[in-house]
Amino acid sequence: RHEPVCCTCGRDDGDESLLLCDGLKCSVAQHTFCCSPPLASVPSGKWLCDACQLKRMPSFREQLAQALEASRAEEPELALEDYGRRVPLDQRPPKPPRDPPAWSQ
């Protein structure tokens, strides 16, 4: 059995600060001080190396699909009746007159 070696600095010392990735079939090890950004202490719970974290992140396409689905859920379905009828120009109420711009002297 071999000793785990930090994937950043290549050293196998500092066992108390050497993190072992908890990713599936991953054998990456990294010192807390070699992480980017460096970690002040060994995290409680599971730790994943950068590569395993990237594998777990949804792809851009998946993120876009999720965002579109969420925006559709927020918008109510509109029917044609919701838009109202078109009013011929000659039957529309007149627009209020606009005040002329004030000229400064």
C-alpha positions as CSV (number, residue, x, y, z in Angstrom):
1,R,0.0,0.0,0.0
2,H,1.4,3.4,-0.9
3,E,1.2,6.6,1.1
4,P,-1.1,9.3,-0.3
5,V,0.7,12.2,-1.9
6,C,-0.6,15.8,-2.2
7,C,-1.6,16.4,-5.8
8,T,-0.5,20.0,-5.6
9,C,2.9,20.0,-3.9
10,G,3.8,16.3,-4.3
11,R,4.7,15.8,-0.7
12,D,3.4,13.0,1.6
13,D,4.1,14.7,4.9
14,G,1.6,16.6,7.1
15,D,-0.8,13.7,7.5
16,E,-3.0,15.8,9.9
17,S,-3.6,18.3,7.1
18,L,-3.8,15.9,4.2
19,L,-7.3,15.6,2.8
20,L,-8.4,12.5,0.9
21,C,-11.1,13.0,-1.7
22,D,-14.4,11.2,-0.9
23,G,-15.5,11.1,-4.5
24,L,-16.4,7.8,-6.1
25,K,-13.3,5.9,-7.3
26,C,-11.1,9.0,-6.6
27,S,-7.7,8.7,-4.8
28,V,-6.7,12.4,-4.9
29,A,-5.0,13.8,-1.8
30,Q,-4.3,17.5,-1.0
31,H,-3.0,19.4,1.9
32,T,-5.4,22.0,3.4
33,F,-2.8,24.7,2.8
34,C,-2.4,23.6,-0.9
35,C,-6.1,24.0,-1.6
36,S,-7.2,27.1,-3.5
37,P,-8.2,29.0,-1.5
38,P,-6.3,27.4,1.4
39,L,-8.4,25.9,4.2
40,A,-7.8,26.9,7.8
41,S,-8.6,23.4,9.0
42,V,-9.8,20.0,7.9
43,P,-13.4,20.3,7.0
44,S,-15.9,18.2,8.9
45,G,-17.9,15.8,6.7
46,K,-17.0,14.8,3.2
47,W,-14.4,16.6,1.1
48,L,-14.3,16.5,-2.7
49,C,-11.3,17.5,-4.9
50,D,-11.8,20.1,-7.6
51,A,-12.3,17.4,-10.3
52,C,-15.0,15.6,-8.3
53,Q,-16.7,18.9,-7.5
54,L,-16.8,19.8,-11.2
55,K,-18.3,16.4,-12.0
56,R,-21.1,17.0,-9.6
57,M,-21.9,20.5,-11.0
58,P,-24.7,20.6,-13.6
59,S,-23.5,21.5,-17.1
60,F,-24.3,24.9,-18.6
61,R,-27.0,23.3,-20.7
62,E,-28.6,21.7,-17.6
63,Q,-28.5,25.0,-15.7
64,L,-30.1,26.8,-18.7
65,A,-32.9,24.2,-18.9
66,Q,-33.5,24.5,-15.2
67,A,-33.7,28.3,-15.4
68,L,-36.1,28.1,-18.3
69,E,-38.3,25.6,-16.6
70,A,-38.4,27.8,-13.4
71,S,-39.3,30.9,-15.4
72,R,-42.1,29.1,-17.2
73,A,-43.5,28.0,-13.8
74,E,-43.6,31.6,-12.6
75,E,-45.4,33.0,-15.7
76,P,-49.1,32.3,-16.0
77,E,-50.3,30.8,-19.3
78,L,-51.9,33.5,-21.4
79,A,-54.8,32.8,-23.8
80,L,-55.6,34.8,-26.8
81,E,-58.6,36.4,-24.9
82,D,-56.1,37.8,-22.4
83,Y,-54.7,40.2,-25.0
84,G,-58.0,42.0,-25.8
85,R,-59.2,43.1,-29.1
86,R,-57.6,45.5,-31.5
87,V,-59.2,48.9,-31.7
88,P,-59.2,50.7,-35.0
89,L,-57.1,53.9,-35.0
90,D,-60.1,56.2,-35.6
91,Q,-61.9,54.7,-32.6
92,R,-59.0,55.1,-30.1
93,P,-59.2,57.9,-27.6
94,P,-56.8,60.8,-28.4
95,K,-53.5,60.9,-26.6
96,P,-53.1,63.7,-24.2
97,P,-51.0,66.6,-25.5
98,R,-47.4,66.6,-24.5
99,D,-46.1,69.7,-22.8
100,P,-43.5,71.5,-25.0
101,P,-39.9,71.3,-23.6
102,A,-39.0,74.1,-21.2
103,W,-36.3,76.2,-22.7
104,S,-33.7,77.6,-20.4
105,Q,-32.4,81.1,-21.0
